[in-house]
Amino acid sequence: MVPSDRSFERASVAAFECLTFTPQALANNVALSDFSMLIPNHALVYHPLALPQPASSSFAFHPHRHFFPPDYELRRRASFSDLTLARVSASAGDRRRSSSTRERRGRGGAMEEVRPLAQLLTATLGGSGGGDAVRTATAALDRLASSLPRFPFHLLSLATGGENQGLRVAAATYLKNYIRRNIGENPSLEVGKEFKDQLMQALLQVEPEILKVLVEVFKFVAEVEFVKQCLWPELVPELRLAIQNSDQISNNANCKWRTVNALTILHALIRPFQYFLNPKVVAEPVPPQLELIAEEILVPLLVVFHSLVGKVKATHNMTDISTEKIILIICKCIHFAVRSHMPSALAPHMASFCRDLIEILDSLTFDSVAPSGNEYLQRLKAGKRSLLIFCVLITRHRKHSDKLMPDIVSCALSIIKYSSNISKLDFQTERILSLAFDVISRVLETGPGWRIVSPHFSSILDSAIMPSLAMNEKDILEWEEDADEYIRKNLPSELEDFSGWREDLFTARKSAINLLGVMSMSKGPPMGSSKSTSSKRKKGEKSKRNSQQSSVGELLVLPFLSKFPVPTDDNASQSTILNNYFAVLTAYGGLEDFLRDKQPGYTATLLPANWVVGELSSCLPEDMSSEVYSHLLKALSMTDTTDTSCYPVRVAAAGAMAKLFENDYPPPEWLPLLQVVINRISNEDEESCILFELLNSLMEAGNESVMVHIPDLVLPLVGAISKFLPPNMEPVPQVAEKGFATLALLAQCWETFISEEANEHETSEKCASGRAIIGRAFSVLLQEAWLKPKNLLESQTTAPPSCIDHSSTLLRSIMLSVTEINSILELKLSELLLFWAHLIADWHAWEESEDSSVFDCIKEVVRLSTEYELAEFLSRRVPSPPALPVPPLSIIEGIGAFVSEAIAQYPSAMYRACSCVHMLLHTPSYSPETKSVQQSLVIAFCQAASSSFYRIQRKQPSPRWKSLLLVIASCHLCFPDTVEEILTRNQDGGFAAWVSALCLVASPSCTIHLSGESEIKLCVRALVEVIERLLEQGNFASGLGRECFSSLLEATAKLKEVEDNAEEEEEEEEDEVQEESGDEDEEETDYEDSDDDEHEETQEEFLERYAKAAIDLEDSIAVEEGDVENEDLELDLGVLEEFDTQQLVFSLIERHREVLLKGQVLPPQLASTLLGAFPEQFSLLLQHR
């Protein structure tokens, strides 16, 4: 068959559109000679992935009108003319045979590589092998990732063509994690055009389950290649073409490219632009990539969106699921596109787009009978996204939303009028109601919006806000199902802990409370600028304006709320009165900002209700303190009756107390309150958790009158917490963790208290007695938790990480209470420390909890072992048979495992871990029998520090360099041969690289030079040791030796300068302390007066401050991840502190001056510095210059 010219052109176009995304498919799957058949007089063969021409439809993209420039067809034909000429120039038959051979070989090799990969991925799914098999397979995959050249390609092929869905999901998931870990960080991973094209081709065709995972891969690649580096210029044109030719847009059900998939790719591409990308720019312009996307894709999509909305309006019912998904995804795309910026191409179309969004919202049902099915769920999500877009437009793009506000407000009002049906609505529908309230709140804060909303204030209060706040059948049902969850959603407290994003907590009731607060504060449209954020108001001016004009709260809200009767014994049977007064009390809780500006009498006239008291804590007059706390104590002490649970009353009272403490509203007496709280802690887990949080608030808000009672509080608390401890080291329940956290806070408060008391009464017997009581109580609790259950050291290989951080604080308090050797035996301190060391040796919760208490405890252990002899601190006895004759870890070995893991794996703990190394190596007294323990620590620390250093060595010098280099230096001072052997094994420079880097940071000219006295002293000691080694080996004449000696002289001079300045700084600090103590009263007065001069920061001022901070951060030394605040802490060098560093240096020069000074020319500045620092010893250098 010989094709006609027209059929030839269609085949060429189809093949070109396929090649746009799959250039590698031509080499791997289709022989080159097959495309030579496109030439006339050859048999016509279509590529299997070639796309059909889009059929006409009412909402299909027109190829010329929307997506393609006028000369697109000419340029496309020209490209194929070149392709045809190239194909004619060679023998079609020869190329067909050679290509077939290469294809068979390539497929065979690929199959050999893919088969074991598929087996390992299948093993990660679990099955009969259990967790060990999964870990083994994962480790094998990690090794395969570094050895297999086309590893990501094979994963992608399995994700799209695996034999079952489990394998496809596993391959896609591992690919996602592999790309996330390596892209932009691993130079060996090059995301070239071939991989990007194959990824795009896969995304357009995979099923939804795989699309959800693979689109994350695309997001990682696009953020680096397109958003940050602009290395993917063809992405937008190709994505535009894919959307046009997809199945729903082209009305071709046989097309393999899915419209939902293509739009999902677009959504992932736009998501990074929802935030500002350059914090250094005050007014960041629209990124050019987003402008391109908007012009080339989003604007044409709005035509499709309008057609789809018209289809929805015409049917008066649900459309198919694909149409609903397309509507939703387009809404998401537009939302993220305008969330921070307004692309110029989109701005003219926002009015018509918003009218389409209103049509979507009008199609929703808010009565009791809503359509069921996934189609309506997608419609609800589109409605939710529509309201989010309205909020963004009103808040960020007033210029484009002012004219739309009447229609937006009308739409929102038509939604909130269904608040009376709130008890019958599901969560998704109620979320729409909540967002409608939020839209009106945003509108009300603008000048034009106030004029639009204010005529509807009365109807909003009566028909929308009040029904939303009133108690209904859903409240009763939710209360009976889960009282705690109900309180979290409807009566939130500062004592509750929330983690993650909890959208279910954003209820219509909360949004209605917020709108009520905004209404109450409003007094009419803002004067002056139309932008409410640009006004600068001082507090005095604000108060003056408030006194001149009445607010809506005074004129409308309070009179409205006052008309509802208070429930009494006579009318309590009427449910309407109870339900409405529930709404009244809830409404008062939302009027905090309004009532704060009023006289205290306003609040005093309200009926005391626990939650309302907490919400209005900042408005209460001081003379009501006794009455308020008497009421709350009574509520907190209420006991349950046979028919009634007083749990919500007690929880609300606890939350109110916490709010009062937060707002500096102390009780008349602290002790009765403390006793009531502790006595209420019982076996009720949820209530006890809240009481523990309340006790924490008491400690943080209290003063000396609270701290002095801590020893009396600890004993009953320990007894209560012991009841929550599980047997046999099961996972610790949450209530026990809360209890440990409270005890840790008590311990910290007590140490702060006695440190302040010591300044006044150094021999205070009361403080010493209290510390002893606390230490004994904590010891009893930890023995109960750790030593009474079956010995964990023998029964398990790992330990649960629960409470380790807080337990470390308790353990440190026990050690601080030790005053004699007998106390160690009475408190069973050695046994507790041994168990604790075993726990932290297997610590893997670095990102889950704080670890500062563990490091503080390590320092205290080392101090205690120096002052007293701790059993099993350095070594343990060999266990007796039938146990294996292998001694378990000693205390210091467990600590060493913890510290080395921190250095190797966790930058957030690196500085603190490195500071512990010097103390562990140089403070204990190692005997000849325990030298092997010190050597094992040196090996672990050196391996961890060197691996971390060589990993970051390729980058520019960073603050982490210092800590790692000094760790290696400490290790080298202990066992130089062992350390040099470890360093020499490394392929990144080894020993010489470490010495050169140490010399670099020793120089004052380096940006990360050593600053602390202990750091410089350790560096000088290490350089002396290195020079001694080089002299012994006869290698000093090398460039490395000269570099070491020059750096040694610089560091020695710097150390002398630091030591000389130390005394002067101490004297200056003493003078400053005296001056500050004399000026405290004046400073407090100045601070109080300064309140009148404060003004609310405008958006422009915030952006300027934010940009300046970003510029300062970039201009200064790059701050890497890590605990940088601990970088300048002085190191505890133990026995190294005893060395006279100056004598050590000049002794070295005197013994080896001929070799050291031969050919050594000191820079003039260094020579001058040395002369000023060491005038007597400088003659040693002058004689041999």
Buried (B, 14 or more C-beta within 10 A) or exposed (E): EEBEEEEBBBBBBBBBBBBBBBEBBBBBBBBBBBBBBBBEEBEBBBBEBBBBEBEEBEBBBEBEEBBBEEEEBEEBEEEBEEBBEEBEEEEBEEBBEBBEEBBEEEEEEBEEBBEBBBEBBBBBBEEEBEEEBBEBBBEBBEEBBEEBEBBBBBBBBBBBEBEEEBBBBBBBBBBBBBBBEBBBEEEEBEBEEBBBBBBBBBBBBBEEEBBBBBBBBBBBBBBBBBBEEEEBEEBBBBBBBBBBBBBBBBBBEEBBBBBBBBBBBBBBBBBBBBEEBEBBBEEBEBBEBBBBBBBBBBBBBBBBBBBBBBBBEEEEEBBEBBBBBBBBBBBBBBBBBBBBBBBEBBBEBBEEBBBBBBBBBEBBBBEEEBEEEEBBBBBBBBBBBBBBBBBBBBBBBBEBBBEBBBBBBEBBBBBBBBBBBBBBBEEBBBBBBBBBBBBBBBBBBBBBBBEBBBEBBEEBBEBBBBBBBBBBEBBEEBBEEEBBEBBBBBBBBBBBEEEEEEEEBBBBBBBBBBBBBBBBBBBEBBEEEEBBBEEEBEEEEEEEEBEEEEBBBBEBBBEBBEEBEEBEEEEEEEEEBBBBBBBBBBBBBBBBBBBBBBEBEBBBEBEBBBBBBBBBBBBBBEEBBEEBBBBBBEBBBBEEEEEEEBBBBBBBBBBBBBBBBBBEBBBEEBBEBBBBBBEBBEEBBBBBBBBBBBBBBBBEBBEEEBBBBBBBBBBBBBBBBBEBBEEEBEEBBBBBBBBBBBBBBBBBBBBEBBEEBEEEEEEEEEBEEBBBBBBBBBBBBBBBBBBEBEEBBEEEEEBBBBBBBBBBBBBBBBBBBBEEEEBBEEBBBBBBBBBBBBBBBBBEEBEEBEBBBBBBBBBBBBBBBBEBEBBBBBBBEEEEEEEEEEEBBBBBBBBBBBBBBBBBBBBBBBBBBBBBBBBBBBBBEBEEEBEEBBBEBBBBBBBBBBBBBBEBBEEEBBBBBBBBBBBBBBBBBBBBEBBBBBBEEBEEBBBBBBBBBBBBBBBBEBEBBBEBBBBBBBBBBBBBBBBBBBBEEEEBEEEBBBBBBBBBBBBBBBBBBBBEEEEEEEEEEEEEEEEEEEEEEEEEEEEEEEEEEEBEEBEBBEBBEBBEEBEEEEEEEEEBEBBBEBBEBEBBBBEBBEBEBBEBBBEBBEEBBEBBBEEBEBEEEBBEBBBEBBEEBBEBBEEEE
